[in-house]
Amino acid sequence: MTETTAGAEAPDPRRSRDVRGARRFRNSSALVRNSDPVWQAAADHGLIDIQVEHESNNRLVVPGTGHAFANMVSCSYLGLNRHPGVLEGAIDALRETGTIELMTSTTRIRPTIQGRLEEELRDLFGAEVLLATTCTAATAGILPLVASGHLAPGGPRVMVFDRFAHFSMSYVKAICAEESLVLTCDHNDLDFLADACRRYPSVAYVGDGAYSMGGAAALDGLLELQDRYGLYLFIDDSHSVSIVGERGEGYVRSRTEVGELTTIVSSLGKGFGSGGGVALLDSRRKAEFLSRHGGPLGWSQDVSVPTIGAALGSAAVHRSPELGELQAALRANLDLFDRLLPTPLAGNGLPVRRIDVGDADRAVELSAELYRRGYYSSAVFFPIVPRGEAGLRVMVRADLPAEEITAFAGHVGDLLATPATAR
């Protein structure tokens, strides 16, 4: 029996009325309290759960109202989600296999068409690949095993998460904390990371390559720390795959090799135009290990056959001169956007732009007025961005007509110049 210093019995936690957790890495009560009123304001302005008919990436129509608008938030940066070869790939895969999927863990049984896609992606990206239903599933399966020290020598690794790391990575902090120490650093804070590497024998860094709210990883500094201290890099590069690199390998992979101390995960449902997620690894042995021990990476729900077929169709585009043409069209549209609406992210070559206004209510009002004028640009606010940094997020794409970008920029400029009380 455990005793207190006064000799009395310690309180039994099972009898306590306070059943709250430690809240070291998440606090749902605070999150909901601070963000749900703004979400509700967005819903009240008709900016949530909009059901549409999809005429093109650039024109969506709300049935029964006749309201049409340009989609300024699509992550299909090259327009491949509507490419004829990608659509035909999905149809051909269904016809070839005669099924949606096997409904069986691919750790045990998998369709041969999936093996074909893996071969294609290995060649395109120059790395071993492991497919997943989503990039989020890949992250959830891999990060705890990075923390426990199973993916590289050195034992359990102190996990340093970038403060701006995507929610899909930060969501796994509490699980990683069951395996090792978890820390959070300010965005791209290499000094903090270097200090952690000196303080602890084995460290991993978790962040994005191209960030969903704009900007990129301080990759040169991260690679220097890797060379100096053996820092493990776990990078989600979903927002740059297809748009960067000769074969669309992405911002990080086009600048460094995948190796024993570097793992890259990406969505195939953005620039790649199909769906699912992929992990880029340094060995088949590691892919097999993760499929056995990586939780959702080995469960029975896997990438569907139509999605695999669409990805095969997209891979064919990535092997053709058309990829370079689409990348050039995207760069031209980015240059145009940056001339018309300069932001701190101008000129970085990545497709996400943010128009910061500070106040969350104003961001929602601007989004609502743009929607009324025929443009959907989502308001972003806490916890998507830090408090006081609300604004509009815009995804620039290769298939946006120049006149659409010009008109959109004109509307944004007009609204930013008009006081809220005058609208």
N, C-alpha and C positions, 0 to 999 in steps of 0.2 A: 504494500500500500504506500502510495506517495504521500508525504506529509509536507505541510507548509512549515515556515520557520516557527510558528506558534504551536506546532504540533497537531493542528486541525487537519482534517482531510481536505485534499485539493478538490475544487469544484468539478463535478462530472459534466463534461461538455455535452453529453446527451440530454442533460436536464436544463441546459441553458435555453432561454427564450430567444437569444440572438443567434440565428443560424446563418448569418451572412458569411460569405467567404472572405478570403484575405484581400481580394480586389487589388492584387499587385499588378496585374496586366490587363484588366478590363474592369469597367464599372458601368454596367448597363443602365443603372438608375440615372447616373449623371449624363450618360450619352442620350438617353431618351428625353430626359428633362430639358437638355439644352438644344436638341436638334429637332424633336418632333413638332414643336410649334412652327418651325420654318417649313418642314415637310408639309404640314397641314396648310400653310399659306400657299405653297406651290400647288397643292391639290385644289384649294379653293379657287385658284386662278386657272384651273383646267390644264395644268402642266404635267399631271401624273396620270398614268394608265390611259393614254390616248390610243384608241383602237383605229387602225388605218388600213387602207388598201395601198399596196406597194406598187406604184407605177414604175418607179425607178429609185435609185439611191437619192436622187435630187428632187423627187416629187412624190409626196405622200398625201393621200386624200382621206378625210374623215367621212365615212359613209353617212348618208342622210343629212349632212350639213352643207356639202359642197366645198367645205373649207380645205384648201390645198396649201401645203407649205414645203419649203426646202428643208431637208434634214441636214443640219450643220453639226450633228454630233455622231455620225456614223463612224465606226472604227474600221470600216472597210476602205482603207486608205488608197488602195489602187482600184477599187471597184470590182474586185475579183469575185465577190459574192454573186454577181450577175453575169459573169463571163460565160459565154456559151460552152466553152470547154470544161468549165467547172460544173455547170449544170448537167451537161451530158455525162460527165464522169460519175455523178451520183446516180443517174438513171441507168447507165451501163452496169454499175456495180449491183444494183438491184436485180437487173435482168440476169446477170451472170450467176449470182448466188441464190436468188429466189428467196431471200430472207432479209429481215431488218438487222438482226444480229443473232448470235448463237445463245445468248442469255446464259453463258457459262464463263467462269473465270478464265481469262486468257493465260493465266499462269499454267493452267492445265490443258486447255484446248483453245485453239484460235484459228480463224479462217485464213486460208492461204493468201487472200487478198490483203490482209493486214501485213503479212510478211513482205508483200510487194511494196506496200507503202513505206515500211521501215527501211527497205533497201534504197528506195528513192530518196528518203530524207537523210539517210546516212551519207549518200553521195552528195546531195545538195549542201548539207551543213558541215560535212567533214568531221563527223563525230558519231559515236554510238548513240542510238536513240531508244527512248522508252515512251510509248504512247500512253495517254491517259484520257479519261472522259473530258476533263477540263485541265487547264493549267493549275487551278486551285486544288484539284485532287492530287496532282503531281506534287505540289508544294506541301500539302498536308501529309503525304506519304514520306517525303524525303527529309524535311527539316528535323523531325525528332531523331532521325538516324544520323544526321550531321551532329546534332547536339550530343548524342550518346557516344560519338566517336567511331561509329561503324563504317563510315564512308572514306576515311583517310586515317593514316597513322597519327598517333598523338594522344589517344584517349579522349574522354569527353571534352568538348570544346565550349568555351565561353561564347555565347551567342550575342553578337552586337547587332541590333536592328537599327537601320537608319530610321529616323523619326518620320520620314516621308515614305517609308516602305509601304507598298500596296497593302490594303486591308487583308487580302488573301494570305499574306505572309504574317502580318502582325496578329492575325486571328489565331495563329499556332503558337504564339509566345508562351501561353500557359502550359501547353503540352511540353514544349522544349524545356520549360523550367522544372519539369519533373525529372529531367535528365541532366541538366547542367545550369550554371549561372546564366541569367538573361539580363542584358543591359540594353539601353537605348541611347543612341548618340544623336546630336543635332545633324541636320541634313548635310551630307558630304563633309562631316567633321573628321578630317584625317588626323588631326592632332589627338583627339579623343581616342581614335582607333589605334594610333601608334602607341599611346600610353597603355591601352589595354593589352597590346601585344607584348610590351615590355613587362607588364605586371603579371600576366598569366601565361602559362606554358603553351597553351593551345587555344586559338581564337578563330571564330568564323564571323564573317560579315554578311549581313542579309539586306539586300536592297534591290532597286530596279536598275536596269540599264538605261532605258528611256522611260521617264516617269509619266504616269497617267495624268498628272496635272501640269506636265511640261518640264523640260530640262532633262539633264542626263547625269549619270554617275560620274564621279571624279575618277575615271578609269585609270589614267596614268598613275595617279597616286596610290590607288588600290593595288595595282600590279607591282609597284615599288615596295609596298609593305608586304605583299606576298613573297617577293624575292628575298626580302630582308628577314622576315619573321616566320615564314610558312603560313601566312594568313589564308584561311579557306574562304573562297568567294562563292556565295550562292546568289545568283542574279536572275531576276525575272525581267526578260527583255521582250515582253509581249507587244509593246507599242512600236517596235522598230523592225520586227521580222518582215521580210518581203520588201520593205522600202529602203533598206540599207544593205549594201553588199552586192557583189557581182551576181551572186545567185540568191540574193535575198536572205542571207544568213543572219542579218541583224547587226545592230550597233556594236555589241560586245564581241560576238563571234567573229566579226570582220576585223577586229583589232587584237584578238588574242586566241590562243588555242584552248580547247577544253582539255583539262588534265586532271591529275589526281587531286589537285586543290582548287579546281574550278568546275562548278556545275551551273548550267544555264537552263532555265525553264521558260517556255513560251506558249502562248495561245496560238492555235492555228485558226482561230475564229475572228481575227482582226484583219491585218493586211493580207494574210495568206488566203482568206476568203472561203474557208471550208468550215472547220469546227474541230473540237477536241484540243488536247494539249500535248506537249512533247517536252521531255527532258533530254538535254544533250549531255552525254557522259563520256568517260574516257575508256570504258571497257564493257564488253558484253557481260563479263562476270558481274560487274556492278549492276547492270540492268537486271540480270537474273536475280540477284540478291534483293533488289528493291521490289521486284514483282512478287517475291515471297514474303517479305517482311514490311513492306511499305503501306500497310493498311489499304486505303482505297485504290492503290495501284494494282491490287490483286483481287479485288472484289468482282462479283459476277457481272455487274453492269459495266460495259466497256464501250469503246468508240463504235458507233453504229456503222453498218455497211454503207449506207448512202453517204455518210460523212467521210468514210475512208475513200469512197469513189470520188467525191468532190475534191479531196486532198490530192488524189492521184492526178485529177484534171488540172489542179493548180500547180502541181509539180511540173507538169508538161509546160505550162506557161513560163515557169521559172527557168526552164532550160532553153527558152526561145528568146530571140531578140526583143520580143514584145515586153519582157520585164523591164529592160533598160528604157524603153520608150515610155512605159507607165511611170517609172521612177523619175524620168526627166519631166513629164507632165506635172507630177506632184511638186517637184522643185520649182517649176515655173509658177504654179499656183501659190506656193509658199512665198515666193519673192513678191508676187502681186499683193497678197494679203499683208505682208510686212510693210510694203510701201504705203498701203492705204490705212492700215491700223497698226502702227508700231507698238510693240509691247516689249518687255524685258527679254522675252524669248525669241525675238526676231533674229533671223539668220542662223539659227542652230541646226537647220536641216531636218528637224523632227516635226511631226505633223500636229502636235497639240499646242494650242494657243489659249492663253487666259487673259480675259479683260477684267482686271481687278477694280472693284468699286468699294470694297470695305464692308459696307453694311449689308447684312443678309436680306433684309426686307427689300432694300433697293434692288439687289440682284434679282430677286423673284419678280419684282415689278417690271424690270427691264426685260427679263425673259418673257413675261406675259405680253408685253407690248410688241416685242419682236414676233412672237407667235401670232398675234393679231394681224401683223403686217405680212405674214407669210414665211416666217423663218423660225425654226426651232433650235435654240441655243440654250443648253441647260444651265440653270442657276446652280452654282456649287457653293456650299457653305459648310460649317462645322457639322460633323467631323470629317467631311470630305477634304476640307482645307482647314487650317488653323483659324481660331476665332479672330474676327476683324479683317480677314482676307477673302471675304466672299466675292464672287464675281460671276462671269459667264465663261463657260468652256466651249471652245470651238475646235472641231477636228477638220483640218484642211485635207482635201482629197484630190486625187488625180482627175477624177471625172466630174468635178465641179466646174461648170462653165465660167469663164472669166467674167462674163456679165453678171452672173449670180453673185460672185464674190464682190464685185464692184458695188452692186446694189445693196448687198448686206452691209458692207462697210459704211455706205452712205447712211443707212438707217441707224447703225450703231453710233456713228458720229453725231447724228442729229439728236439721238436720245441722251447721249452723254452730255451734250451741250445744253440740254433743256432741264431746268430744275424740276424735281419730282412734283412740286406743287402745281406746276404749269401743265402737267399732263392729264 
